Amino acid sequence: MIRSITLIVSAGALLAACSAGEEKATTGETTAAAVTVTDVLCRPTPNGRQVTGCYMTLTAATNDTLVSVESPVAAMGQIHETRMESNMMMMRELEAGLPLPAAEAVQLKPGGNHIMLMGVREPLLAGQTLPLTLTFSSAAPMEVLAEVGQPPAAEDDHSGH
């Protein structure tokens, strides 16, 4: 009788351990999906140009921050903001990343916040696709596929990016 109780307790502990593992896996998947990314687009690169801008819409389930971007097609990716200073449009890297308020769509677009790919290894042509790996402060890293093409014209797009 004692032996059968030990087996039942051991089996119960094993099931609890397995359930905890499944819970972590499920939680991990939820975390990975904590940011929704849509409308991913990178501009084609003109001959001889090794830099391009990429745009998308990010919506985080909870407050988060886009902290970095990488792509195998470029030496470096940066998150930039565009703003007016002394009547000139200026770009600068957002070194602390791009805040993503919970449940609020954050657009990266021409003339505004955007991603810069620098040191593009091969020309990017309209119709191609390229992978981007987005890293967040809370959500799991995410790989998205960007289409190469021209974004819709924006009134305030003076940057050419």
Summary of the structure (lengths in Angstrom):
residues: 161
radius of gyration: 22.0
end to end distance: 75.7
largest distance: 86.0
contacts: 456
relative contact order: 0.23
helix: 19%
strand: 45%
